[in-house]
Structures are given as C-alpha cells and as structure tokens.
Amino acid sequence: MAQKTRTDIIVRPAVKADIPRIEAFIEPFVNEGTLLPRTYDELEQWFPNFFIAERDGEMVGCAALEVYSKKLAEIRSLAVLPEMQGSGVGRRLVQACIDLAKERDILEVMTITASEDFFKACGFDYTLPGLKKALFFQTRK
C-alpha cells in the first residue's frame, strides 16, 4: 500500500511551553500501554531534543531523541494520532531525530518498539555493523 504524505504537517523542535501539551498528548498512549510514562521533569530535560508534528496548530505527533553519549541515542516517546498514522507523520518525526543525531555526530540511533515494521521501513535493523546486537535484561516483573 502506498503511503500518502501530508503536506499540511509542520514538524518543529519543541519549546519549553510545549511540555504540558506533550504530557497531555502522550497520556492516552501511556494509558493503552504503547508508551512508557514520562514525568514532567523527564519531558523538561528532553525538550531540546523533542519534536512536535502539528496541523493547523494542533499537535498530531511527537518524538524525542534521548542522547546517551556520542556513540548512542534512542528515539523515545514516538506517538502519532491514530487518524494520522500512515500519512508520513511518524516517518518525518523519526527523520527529525535522525537528523539531530547526525548534526551531533552521534554514531548510532536505536529504538525499542513494538512497531518493528514501521522502524524497519525507516531504515532500522536488528543488527549493527559487524553483526553486533542489542541484548536486554529486564529487572522488573
């Protein structure tokens, strides 16, 4: 199925005044279990690396790039309104995060997701050069 890209969507860096909007926007995604909860303090810490997608001033998506080091960053809190999914909003938010990582000379960008097909379509893969893999150990039940 061909993806229809919306031309009426603006993707921009978040500003501090966006934090309450982001917090309210991601709440339904947290409640349904597709995103982890984020505190106001976390959002405030990340806002320089947060991106907002808007249509006519209404938030329709968001994503953040959490920078761990010059070697690694992670795309976090990617959320797009259900009615806007499949229109290119998520892809543009992911690209904004990748572009920021490139500007900062970060070597690798990762994501932890249940939407693996989406991220594979954005160029992500399970392995890194040299066949390195990310492995996880969960300490909570």
MOCOR-V372137 format. One record per pair of residues at least 12 apart in sequence whose C-alpha atoms are under 6 Angstrom apart, sorted by the first residue. I is the first residue (numbers start at 1). J is the second residue. If there is no record, write none. Layout:
i={I | I}
j={J | J}
//
This chain:
i={4 | 5 | 5 | 6 | 9 | 9 | 10 | 10 | 11 | 11 | 12 | 12 | 13 | 13 | 14 | 14 | 14 | 14 | 49 | 49 | 50 | 50 | 51 | 60 | 60 | 61 | 61 | 62 | 62 | 63 | 63 | 64 | 65 | 70 | 71 | 71 | 71 | 72 | 72 | 73 | 74 | 74 | 74 | 75}
j={87 | 87 | 88 | 87 | 54 | 55 | 53 | 54 | 52 | 53 | 51 | 52 | 50 | 51 | 47 | 50 | 51 | 52 | 64 | 65 | 63 | 64 | 63 | 80 | 81 | 79 | 80 | 78 | 79 | 77 | 78 | 76 | 97 | 106 | 106 | 107 | 108 | 108 | 109 | 109 | 109 | 110 | 111 | 111}
//
